[in-house]
Amino acid sequence: MPSMSTIKTVCVYCGSGPGTNPLFVEAAIALGKALAENGIRLVYGGGSIGLMGAVATSVLDHGGSVTGIIPDFLTTRENALTRIQELVVTPDMHERKRLMFERSDAFVALPGGIGTLEELVEQLTWQQLGRHSKPILLANIDDFWEPLLALFTHMRATEFIRPTLAVEILKAERVEDILPRLRAAAARASDSTKQLAPEMARRL
């Protein structure tokens, strides 16, 4: 069974904008600090603006390590953060997502837009289909993800999410609860399903 030290890297999905609520940026900064203080490397989308920039800069400011993975066409639009320890520029979005998956032990979704939602749902889909058992957590800052959670409840009620295709969606309203919940989930997971199946990786 994995130990608490299993989680050495966390992928954070989040917006390239700050959002309208100051609590979103505060949460990103606090999460970055927590990752750095716990010796956990951040894997993220590589940008320097919005919540992406806030979480990465906070990790760096508190002595932590960051890997940014960004497709070539977004390096200018999202202002790639060049002071991080590792910046990987990919030819396309598919390669970006594959590398973010491979390099991460767990996933956290801070508030964000369509891109954040797409990345989150893809990981939930792979988990639902048994392709991995890495923890996935919604950082439900100021109830940001409540509409999505209500949709999941509706999907269960209408049996489009069936008991045989269950997904485990972790949730934390407070940043300080994020790492303990990820670690607890990792301890429950089996090593045998931690890796993305080769045929799935080839299709990304």
C-alpha positions in Angstrom: 0.0 0.0 0.0 1.4 3.5 -0.9 2.7 5.5 2.0 1.9 9.2 2.6 5.1 10.1 0.8 3.7 8.6 -2.5 2.4 12.0 -3.5 5.6 13.8 -4.7 4.0 15.8 -7.5 0.6 17.5 -7.8 -0.9 18.7 -11.0 -3.0 21.9 -10.5 -5.6 22.8 -13.1 -6.8 26.4 -12.8 -7.7 29.6 -14.7 -5.3 31.8 -16.7 -7.3 34.7 -15.3 -7.8 35.7 -11.6 -11.6 35.5 -11.5 -13.8 38.0 -9.8 -13.4 36.8 -6.3 -10.2 37.7 -4.4 -10.5 34.4 -2.5 -9.5 32.5 -5.7 -6.1 34.1 -5.9 -5.6 33.8 -2.1 -6.3 30.1 -2.4 -3.9 29.7 -5.3 -1.2 31.4 -3.3 -1.9 29.3 -0.2 -1.9 26.1 -2.1 1.5 27.0 -3.7 2.9 27.7 -0.2 1.5 24.3 1.1 3.1 22.4 -1.8 6.5 24.0 -1.3 6.5 23.5 2.5 5.6 19.8 2.0 8.3 19.2 -0.6 5.7 18.5 -3.4 6.5 19.6 -6.9 3.9 21.5 -8.8 3.0 20.4 -12.3 0.9 23.0 -14.1 0.1 24.7 -17.4 3.2 26.8 -17.5 1.6 30.3 -17.6 2.5 33.4 -15.5 -0.9 35.0 -15.4 -4.1 34.5 -13.4 -4.4 31.7 -10.9 -1.8 29.7 -12.9 0.8 32.4 -12.3 -0.3 32.8 -8.6 0.1 29.2 -7.6 3.4 28.7 -9.5 4.9 32.0 -8.2 3.9 31.1 -4.7 5.6 27.7 -4.9 8.8 29.4 -6.1 8.6 32.1 -3.5 8.5 29.5 -0.8 11.4 27.5 -2.0 9.5 24.8 -3.9 9.9 23.2 -7.3 7.7 23.7 -10.4 7.3 22.0 -13.8 5.4 24.0 -16.3 4.1 22.2 -19.5 2.8 24.5 -22.2 2.0 24.1 -25.9 4.1 26.2 -28.2 1.2 28.3 -29.5 0.3 29.4 -25.9 3.8 30.5 -24.8 3.0 34.1 -25.7 -0.7 34.2 -25.0 -0.3 32.8 -21.4 3.1 34.4 -20.9 5.1 31.3 -20.0 6.7 31.6 -16.6 10.4 31.4 -17.3 11.8 31.4 -13.7 10.5 27.9 -13.0 12.9 25.1 -12.7 11.5 23.1 -15.7 9.5 24.5 -18.6 8.4 21.9 -21.2 7.1 23.3 -24.5 5.0 20.8 -26.4 3.9 20.8 -30.0 0.2 20.6 -29.1 -2.4 20.3 -26.3 -2.6 16.5 -26.5 1.1 16.1 -25.6 0.7 18.7 -22.9 -2.1 16.8 -21.2 -0.3 13.5 -21.6 2.9 14.8 -19.9 0.9 16.5 -17.2 -0.8 13.2 -16.4 2.5 11.2 -16.5 4.3 13.5 -14.2 1.7 13.9 -11.6 0.6 11.7 -8.6 -2.6 13.6 -8.0 -4.8 16.4 -9.5 -6.3 19.5 -8.0 -8.8 21.8 -9.8 -8.9 25.4 -8.5 -11.5 27.7 -10.0 -11.1 28.1 -13.8 -12.9 28.2 -17.1 -13.5 25.8 -20.0 -9.9 24.6 -20.2 -9.8 23.8 -16.5 -13.1 22.0 -16.7 -12.0 20.0 -19.8 -8.8 18.8 -18.1 -10.6 17.9 -14.9 -13.4 16.0 -16.7 -10.9 14.1 -18.8 -9.1 12.8 -15.7 -12.5 11.9 -14.1 -13.4 10.0 -17.3 -10.1 8.0 -17.3 -10.6 7.2 -13.6 -14.2 6.1 -14.2 -13.0 3.7 -17.0 -10.4 2.2 -14.7 -7.4 3.7 -16.5 -5.9 5.2 -13.3 -6.6 5.7 -9.6 -4.7 8.9 -9.0 -6.7 11.2 -6.6 -8.7 14.0 -8.1 -9.8 16.9 -5.9 -12.0 19.9 -6.4 -10.8 23.0 -4.5 -14.3 24.3 -3.9 -13.2 27.8 -3.0 -16.3 29.9 -2.0 -18.5 27.1 -3.4 -17.1 27.7 -6.9 -17.6 24.0 -8.0 -21.1 23.6 -6.5 -22.9 23.9 -9.9 -20.7 21.1 -11.3 -21.2 18.9 -8.2 -25.0 19.4 -8.6 -24.7 18.3 -12.2 -22.8 15.1 -11.1 -25.7 14.5 -8.6 -28.2 14.9 -11.4 -26.2 12.5 -13.6 -26.3 9.9 -10.9 -30.0 10.4 -10.3 -30.7 9.9 -14.0 -28.3 6.9 -14.1 -25.8 8.3 -16.6 -23.2 7.9 -13.8 -24.0 4.3 -12.7 -22.8 2.5 -9.6 -20.7 0.2 -11.9 -19.0 3.3 -13.4 -18.5 5.3 -10.2 -16.0 8.2 -9.9 -14.4 9.3 -6.7 -14.4 13.1 -6.6 -12.6 14.6 -3.6 -13.6 18.0 -2.4 -12.1 20.6 -0.1 -13.4 24.0 0.9 -10.2 25.0 2.7 -6.7 24.8 1.2 -5.3 23.3 4.4 -7.5 20.2 3.8 -6.3 19.5 0.2 -3.1 17.6 0.9 -4.4 15.5 3.7 -7.3 14.4 1.6 -5.1 13.6 -1.4 -2.8 11.6 0.8 -5.6 9.6 2.3 -7.0 8.8 -1.1 -3.6 7.8 -2.4 -3.2 5.4 0.6 -6.5 3.7 -0.5 -5.4 3.4 -4.1 -3.8 0.4 -5.6 -0.4 0.7 -7.2 -1.5 -1.5 -10.0 -3.8 1.1 -11.5 -1.6 4.2 -10.9 -0.2 4.2 -14.5 -2.0 5.2 -17.6 -2.5 2.2 -19.8 -0.1 2.2 -22.8 -2.9 2.0 -25.4 -4.6 5.0 -23.7 -1.4 7.1 -23.7 -1.0 6.4 -27.4 -4.4 7.8 -28.2 -3.9 11.1 -26.4 
